[in-house]
Amino acid sequence: MVDVEKNEQLLLQKEPFVAPLSGNLVTLDKVNDSVFSQKMMGEGFAVEPNDGLVVSPVNGKIITIFPTKHAIGITSDLGKEIIVHMGLDTVELNGEGFDVLVKEGDIVEVGDNLAKMDLDFIKKNAKDTIVPIVITNMQGKSIHIKPIGAVQR
């Protein structure tokens, strides 16, 4: 039986959570896609990358790697379900422009390499290189993001 109260308490605990890319950190409402900007998938932030290396924002386990390599799902040690979505409309690239460095089931720590994005290829062939990072199981809860602006992975 799942202890809902215990799971709720875990989700509310603070845990290390870092920018998974170097670039410009923005709020989700700045993402040019309503699924993210209207927080339909969940709460989070986005990074406009200045290089293509993506690292783990949390300690946790890789639970999903989309077949098109454009998104990676992680469950943090405290139960947060996180999607790192690399670019906008990148599902249409069918994996081209992405080099995923982990596999489902891998245990990762903050800063471990997850993937490399070919930013030049993505700029030419997709809508945007911005990377939304969304916590999908924080319904009804907000998170405080700081700092907004330039960040290092």
C-alpha positions in Angstrom: 0.0 0.0 0.0 1.3 3.5 -0.9 1.6 5.9 2.0 0.2 9.1 0.3 1.0 11.3 3.3 4.6 10.1 3.4 5.0 10.6 -0.4 3.6 14.1 0.0 6.1 14.9 2.8 9.0 13.7 0.7 7.9 15.8 -2.3 7.9 18.9 -0.1 11.4 18.4 1.2 14.2 20.4 -0.2 16.9 18.5 -2.2 19.8 19.6 -4.4 18.4 20.7 -7.7 20.8 22.4 -10.2 20.6 23.8 -13.7 21.3 20.9 -16.1 22.8 23.2 -18.8 24.9 26.4 -19.0 23.0 29.3 -20.5 20.2 31.6 -19.5 17.7 30.4 -17.0 14.1 31.6 -17.5 10.7 30.9 -16.1 8.4 28.5 -17.9 6.1 31.3 -19.0 8.9 32.4 -21.4 8.9 29.1 -23.3 7.3 29.5 -26.7 5.1 26.4 -26.3 1.8 26.5 -24.4 2.3 23.0 -23.0 5.2 24.3 -21.0 4.4 28.0 -20.6 0.9 27.2 -19.2 2.4 24.5 -17.0 0.2 21.8 -18.4 2.9 19.2 -17.7 3.9 20.7 -14.4 6.0 23.3 -12.6 9.6 24.1 -13.5 12.0 26.3 -15.4 13.8 26.4 -18.7 17.4 27.0 -19.9 18.3 28.7 -23.1 21.5 26.7 -23.6 24.9 28.1 -24.8 26.4 24.7 -25.2 24.9 21.2 -25.7 26.0 19.2 -22.7 23.0 18.2 -20.4 23.7 17.0 -16.9 21.4 15.6 -14.2 19.7 18.3 -12.1 19.2 15.9 -9.2 20.3 12.7 -7.6 18.0 9.9 -8.8 17.2 7.2 -11.3 16.6 7.4 -15.1 13.1 6.2 -15.6 12.5 7.1 -19.2 14.4 7.9 -22.3 12.1 8.8 -25.1 12.7 6.8 -28.3 13.4 10.0 -30.2 16.1 10.9 -27.6 14.7 14.4 -27.1 13.6 13.9 -23.5 14.8 12.1 -20.4 12.7 11.3 -17.3 14.3 11.1 -13.9 12.8 10.2 -10.5 14.7 12.1 -7.8 15.8 10.4 -4.5 12.9 12.3 -2.8 10.3 11.2 -5.4 10.1 14.2 -7.7 9.3 13.1 -11.3 11.4 15.3 -13.7 11.4 15.6 -17.4 14.3 17.3 -19.2 12.9 18.2 -22.6 15.7 19.1 -25.0 14.4 21.7 -27.5 10.9 22.4 -28.9 9.4 20.3 -31.6 12.5 18.1 -31.4 10.4 14.9 -31.4 10.2 15.4 -35.1 14.0 15.0 -35.4 13.7 11.2 -34.7 16.7 11.2 -32.5 19.0 13.1 -34.8 21.0 15.8 -33.1 21.0 14.0 -29.7 23.6 11.7 -28.1 22.1 10.2 -24.9 24.8 9.1 -22.5 22.6 7.1 -20.0 20.1 4.3 -20.1 16.9 3.6 -18.3 17.6 2.3 -14.8 20.8 4.1 -14.4 21.4 5.8 -11.0 22.6 9.4 -11.5 24.0 12.1 -9.2 23.8 15.9 -9.6 26.1 16.9 -12.4 26.3 13.5 -14.1 26.3 13.7 -17.9 22.9 12.8 -19.4 23.1 13.8 -23.1 24.7 16.0 -25.7 22.6 18.2 -28.0 23.9 19.4 -31.4 22.7 23.0 -31.0 23.6 24.0 -34.6 21.6 21.1 -36.0 18.6 21.7 -33.7 18.6 25.4 -34.5 18.4 24.6 -38.2 15.8 21.8 -37.9 13.6 22.4 -34.9 11.5 25.3 -33.4 13.9 26.2 -30.6 16.9 24.9 -28.6 15.4 25.9 -25.2 15.3 23.1 -22.6 12.3 23.0 -20.3 12.9 21.1 -17.0 9.5 20.2 -15.5 8.5 18.5 -12.3 5.4 16.5 -13.3 4.1 15.5 -9.9 4.0 18.8 -8.1 0.3 19.6 -9.0 -1.0 22.5 -7.0 2.4 23.4 -5.6 4.7 26.1 -6.7 8.5 26.1 -6.6 10.8 29.1 -6.1 13.5 29.4 -8.8 16.6 31.5 -8.3 18.6 33.0 -9.9 16.9 33.9 -13.1 19.5 34.8 -15.8 22.9 33.3 -16.6 23.6 29.9 -15.0 26.4 27.3 -15.2 25.6 23.7 -15.2 
